Amino acid sequence: MPRRFLAIDTASPAPSLAFGEKLVKLSGAATEELPARVSELLELAGATLADVEGVAVLSGPGSFTGIRAGIAFGRGLARGRGVPFVLLGTFDVAARALGDLGLGDAALHLSALRGQVHVAIRRGPTLRIDGAPRSAAEASAEALELGLEVVDLGSRKLPLAGALAHLAGSGFEGGAGPAYGRPSAAEEKLGAA
């Protein structure tokens, strides 16, 4: 039987929380409102923290601060409850969410700022995730060449927590850790030296 996971997405352009079939969207200050919104979500679901059988967090790529805060909060909650803690990547979860909406093959794009995007190509059950961001124009040209619809996760604003909860609860195993997507400005300067 699938476990009931509390899903935390503070990394995507549409941060949200999910538990069971209930979903709560978060505001831009998602990381500051986590404790109160988790309580609200559990109350909405008719549940308590004792009903949480696992905690899943969206691990990126996405908002650097959101990823760190979501992981810290989620890990602390899972440890305190003594339940499994799972990290799943943004593109794995987005592919599931888009599949639930009936979308087939697509090029998934997520802004990496500076005119670049993170890219994942979804063809049937296969998901190819590019390691480093690249120019949005180059990524769009590739999608056109492959005959794929471009799904910009920033403009689509999918609340991914629902798909995250389902994937984690079904035992899906995703990425190993946080995927910030690009080095910090300081790391870029060190790399150029």
Contacts in CASP RR format, 6 or more apart in sequence:
PFRMAT RR
TARGET T0000
AUTHOR 0000-0000-0000
METHOD contacts of the structure
MODEL  1
MPRRFLAIDTASPAPSLAFGEKLVKLSGAATEELPARVSELLELAGATLA
DVEGVAVLSGPGSFTGIRAGIAFGRGLARGRGVPFVLLGTFDVAARALGD
LGLGDAALHLSALRGQVHVAIRRGPTLRIDGAPRSAAEASAEALELGLEV
VDLGSRKLPLAGALAHLAGSGFEGGAGPAYGRPSAAEEKLGAA
2 169 0 8 1.000
2 170 0 8 1.000
2 171 0 8 1.000
3 53 0 8 1.000
3 54 0 8 1.000
3 84 0 8 1.000
3 168 0 8 1.000
3 169 0 8 1.000
3 171 0 8 1.000
4 19 0 8 1.000
4 20 0 8 1.000
4 47 0 8 1.000
4 51 0 8 1.000
4 52 0 8 1.000
4 53 0 8 1.000
4 54 0 8 1.000
4 169 0 8 1.000
5 19 0 8 1.000
5 52 0 8 1.000
5 53 0 8 1.000
5 54 0 8 1.000
5 55 0 8 1.000
5 56 0 8 1.000
5 86 0 8 1.000
5 164 0 8 1.000
5 165 0 8 1.000
5 168 0 8 1.000
5 169 0 8 1.000
6 17 0 8 1.000
6 18 0 8 1.000
6 19 0 8 1.000
6 38 0 8 1.000
6 41 0 8 1.000
6 42 0 8 1.000
6 52 0 8 1.000
6 54 0 8 1.000
6 55 0 8 1.000
6 56 0 8 1.000
6 77 0 8 1.000
6 165 0 8 1.000
7 17 0 8 1.000
7 18 0 8 1.000
7 19 0 8 1.000
7 56 0 8 1.000
7 57 0 8 1.000
7 58 0 8 1.000
7 161 0 8 1.000
7 162 0 8 1.000
7 164 0 8 1.000
7 165 0 8 1.000
7 168 0 8 1.000
8 17 0 8 1.000
8 34 0 8 1.000
8 55 0 8 1.000
8 56 0 8 1.000
8 57 0 8 1.000
8 58 0 8 1.000
8 70 0 8 1.000
8 73 0 8 1.000
8 74 0 8 1.000
8 161 0 8 1.000
8 164 0 8 1.000
9 15 0 8 1.000
9 16 0 8 1.000
9 17 0 8 1.000
9 26 0 8 1.000
9 57 0 8 1.000
9 58 0 8 1.000
9 93 0 8 1.000
9 159 0 8 1.000
9 160 0 8 1.000
9 161 0 8 1.000
9 164 0 8 1.000
10 26 0 8 1.000
10 30 0 8 1.000
10 31 0 8 1.000
10 34 0 8 1.000
10 57 0 8 1.000
10 58 0 8 1.000
10 63 0 8 1.000
10 66 0 8 1.000
10 67 0 8 1.000
10 69 0 8 1.000
10 70 0 8 1.000
10 73 0 8 1.000
11 58 0 8 1.000
11 59 0 8 1.000
11 60 0 8 1.000
11 61 0 8 1.000
11 62 0 8 1.000
11 63 0 8 1.000
11 66 0 8 1.000
11 67 0 8 1.000
11 70 0 8 1.000
11 90 0 8 1.000
12 58 0 8 1.000
12 62 0 8 1.000
12 63 0 8 1.000
12 90 0 8 1.000
12 94 0 8 1.000
12 110 0 8 1.000
12 153 0 8 1.000
12 154 0 8 1.000
12 158 0 8 1.000
12 160 0 8 1.000
13 110 0 8 1.000
13 111 0 8 1.000
13 153 0 8 1.000
13 154 0 8 1.000
13 157 0 8 1.000
14 25 0 8 1.000
14 154 0 8 1.000
14 157 0 8 1.000
14 158 0 8 1.000
14 159 0 8 1.000
14 160 0 8 1.000
15 25 0 8 1.000
15 26 0 8 1.000
15 27 0 8 1.000
15 28 0 8 1.000
15 30 0 8 1.000
15 66 0 8 1.000
15 159 0 8 1.000
16 23 0 8 1.000
16 24 0 8 1.000
16 25 0 8 1.000
16 26 0 8 1.000
16 159 0 8 1.000
16 160 0 8 1.000
16 161 0 8 1.000
16 162 0 8 1.000
17 23 0 8 1.000
17 24 0 8 1.000
17 26 0 8 1.000
17 34 0 8 1.000
17 37 0 8 1.000
17 38 0 8 1.000
17 41 0 8 1.000
17 161 0 8 1.000
18 24 0 8 1.000
18 41 0 8 1.000
18 159 0 8 1.000
18 161 0 8 1.000
18 162 0 8 1.000
18 164 0 8 1.000
18 165 0 8 1.000
19 41 0 8 1.000
19 42 0 8 1.000
19 45 0 8 1.000
19 47 0 8 1.000
19 52 0 8 1.000
19 165 0 8 1.000
20 45 0 8 1.000
20 165 0 8 1.000
21 45 0 8 1.000
22 41 0 8 1.000
22 44 0 8 1.000
22 45 0 8 1.000
23 41 0 8 1.000
23 159 0 8 1.000
23 161 0 8 1.000
23 162 0 8 1.000
24 37 0 8 1.000
24 40 0 8 1.000
24 41 0 8 1.000
24 44 0 8 1.000
25 159 0 8 1.000
26 33 0 8 1.000
26 34 0 8 1.000
26 37 0 8 1.000
27 33 0 8 1.000
30 66 0 8 1.000
30 69 0 8 1.000
31 65 0 8 1.000
31 66 0 8 1.000
31 69 0 8 1.000
31 70 0 8 1.000
31 73 0 8 1.000
34 69 0 8 1.000
34 70 0 8 1.000
34 73 0 8 1.000
35 73 0 8 1.000
38 77 0 8 1.000
42 48 0 8 1.000
42 49 0 8 1.000
42 51 0 8 1.000
42 52 0 8 1.000
45 51 0 8 1.000
49 77 0 8 1.000
49 81 0 8 1.000
52 77 0 8 1.000
52 81 0 8 1.000
52 83 0 8 1.000
53 83 0 8 1.000
53 84 0 8 1.000
54 78 0 8 1.000
54 81 0 8 1.000
54 83 0 8 1.000
54 84 0 8 1.000
54 85 0 8 1.000
54 86 0 8 1.000
54 168 0 8 1.000
54 169 0 8 1.000
55 74 0 8 1.000
55 75 0 8 1.000
55 77 0 8 1.000
55 78 0 8 1.000
55 81 0 8 1.000
55 83 0 8 1.000
55 84 0 8 1.000
55 85 0 8 1.000
55 86 0 8 1.000
56 85 0 8 1.000
56 86 0 8 1.000
56 87 0 8 1.000
56 88 0 8 1.000
56 164 0 8 1.000
56 165 0 8 1.000
56 167 0 8 1.000
56 168 0 8 1.000
56 169 0 8 1.000
57 70 0 8 1.000
57 71 0 8 1.000
57 74 0 8 1.000
57 75 0 8 1.000
57 85 0 8 1.000
57 86 0 8 1.000
57 87 0 8 1.000
57 88 0 8 1.000
57 164 0 8 1.000
58 67 0 8 1.000
58 87 0 8 1.000
58 88 0 8 1.000
58 89 0 8 1.000
58 90 0 8 1.000
58 93 0 8 1.000
58 160 0 8 1.000
58 161 0 8 1.000
58 164 0 8 1.000
59 67 0 8 1.000
59 71 0 8 1.000
59 87 0 8 1.000
59 88 0 8 1.000
59 89 0 8 1.000
59 90 0 8 1.000
59 175 0 8 1.000
59 177 0 8 1.000
59 178 0 8 1.000
59 179 0 8 1.000
60 67 0 8 1.000
60 89 0 8 1.000
60 90 0 8 1.000
60 178 0 8 1.000
60 179 0 8 1.000
60 180 0 8 1.000
60 181 0 8 1.000
61 89 0 8 1.000
61 90 0 8 1.000
61 91 0 8 1.000
61 110 0 8 1.000
61 112 0 8 1.000
61 118 0 8 1.000
61 133 0 8 1.000
61 179 0 8 1.000
61 180 0 8 1.000
61 181 0 8 1.000
62 90 0 8 1.000
62 110 0 8 1.000
62 118 0 8 1.000
62 179 0 8 1.000
62 180 0 8 1.000
62 181 0 8 1.000
64 180 0 8 1.000
64 184 0 8 1.000
67 178 0 8 1.000
67 179 0 8 1.000
67 180 0 8 1.000
68 178 0 8 1.000
71 87 0 8 1.000
71 178 0 8 1.000
74 85 0 8 1.000
75 85 0 8 1.000
78 84 0 8 1.000
78 85 0 8 1.000
79 85 0 8 1.000
86 168 0 8 1.000
86 173 0 8 1.000
86 174 0 8 1.000
87 174 0 8 1.000
87 175 0 8 1.000
87 176 0 8 1.000
87 177 0 8 1.000
87 178 0 8 1.000
88 164 0 8 1.000
88 167 0 8 1.000
88 168 0 8 1.000
88 172 0 8 1.000
88 174 0 8 1.000
88 175 0 8 1.000
89 174 0 8 1.000
89 175 0 8 1.000
89 179 0 8 1.000
90 110 0 8 1.000
90 118 0 8 1.000
90 153 0 8 1.000
90 160 0 8 1.000
90 179 0 8 1.000
91 108 0 8 1.000
91 110 0 8 1.000
91 118 0 8 1.000
91 120 0 8 1.000
91 127 0 8 1.000
91 129 0 8 1.000
92 127 0 8 1.000
92 167 0 8 1.000
92 172 0 8 1.000
92 174 0 8 1.000
92 175 0 8 1.000
93 160 0 8 1.000
93 163 0 8 1.000
93 164 0 8 1.000
93 167 0 8 1.000
94 108 0 8 1.000
94 110 0 8 1.000
94 120 0 8 1.000
94 151 0 8 1.000
94 153 0 8 1.000
94 158 0 8 1.000
94 160 0 8 1.000
94 163 0 8 1.000
95 108 0 8 1.000
95 120 0 8 1.000
95 122 0 8 1.000
95 127 0 8 1.000
96 163 0 8 1.000
96 166 0 8 1.000
96 167 0 8 1.000
97 158 0 8 1.000
97 160 0 8 1.000
97 162 0 8 1.000
97 163 0 8 1.000
98 104 0 8 1.000
98 106 0 8 1.000
98 108 0 8 1.000
98 122 0 8 1.000
98 151 0 8 1.000
98 158 0 8 1.000
100 163 0 8 1.000
103 149 0 8 1.000
103 151 0 8 1.000
104 122 0 8 1.000
104 124 0 8 1.000
105 122 0 8 1.000
105 123 0 8 1.000
105 124 0 8 1.000
105 148 0 8 1.000
105 149 0 8 1.000
106 121 0 8 1.000
106 122 0 8 1.000
106 148 0 8 1.000
106 149 0 8 1.000
106 150 0 8 1.000
106 151 0 8 1.000
107 119 0 8 1.000
107 120 0 8 1.000
107 121 0 8 1.000
107 122 0 8 1.000
107 139 0 8 1.000
107 140 0 8 1.000
107 142 0 8 1.000
107 143 0 8 1.000
107 146 0 8 1.000
107 148 0 8 1.000
107 149 0 8 1.000
107 150 0 8 1.000
107 151 0 8 1.000
108 119 0 8 1.000
108 120 0 8 1.000
108 121 0 8 1.000
108 122 0 8 1.000
108 151 0 8 1.000
108 153 0 8 1.000
109 117 0 8 1.000
109 118 0 8 1.000
109 119 0 8 1.000
109 136 0 8 1.000
109 139 0 8 1.000
109 140 0 8 1.000
109 150 0 8 1.000
109 151 0 8 1.000
109 152 0 8 1.000
109 153 0 8 1.000
110 117 0 8 1.000
110 118 0 8 1.000
110 152 0 8 1.000
110 153 0 8 1.000
110 154 0 8 1.000
111 117 0 8 1.000
111 118 0 8 1.000
111 136 0 8 1.000
111 152 0 8 1.000
111 154 0 8 1.000
112 118 0 8 1.000
112 133 0 8 1.000
112 181 0 8 1.000
112 182 0 8 1.000
113 182 0 8 1.000
115 135 0 8 1.000
115 136 0 8 1.000
116 133 0 8 1.000
116 134 0 8 1.000
116 135 0 8 1.000
116 136 0 8 1.000
116 182 0 8 1.000
117 133 0 8 1.000
117 134 0 8 1.000
117 135 0 8 1.000
117 136 0 8 1.000
117 139 0 8 1.000
118 130 0 8 1.000
118 131 0 8 1.000
118 133 0 8 1.000
118 181 0 8 1.000
119 129 0 8 1.000
119 130 0 8 1.000
119 133 0 8 1.000
119 134 0 8 1.000
119 139 0 8 1.000
119 142 0 8 1.000
120 127 0 8 1.000
120 128 0 8 1.000
120 129 0 8 1.000
120 130 0 8 1.000
121 127 0 8 1.000
121 128 0 8 1.000
121 130 0 8 1.000
121 143 0 8 1.000
121 146 0 8 1.000
121 148 0 8 1.000
123 148 0 8 1.000
131 181 0 8 1.000
132 181 0 8 1.000
132 182 0 8 1.000
133 181 0 8 1.000
133 182 0 8 1.000
139 150 0 8 1.000
140 150 0 8 1.000
143 149 0 8 1.000
143 150 0 8 1.000
183 191 0 8 1.000
END
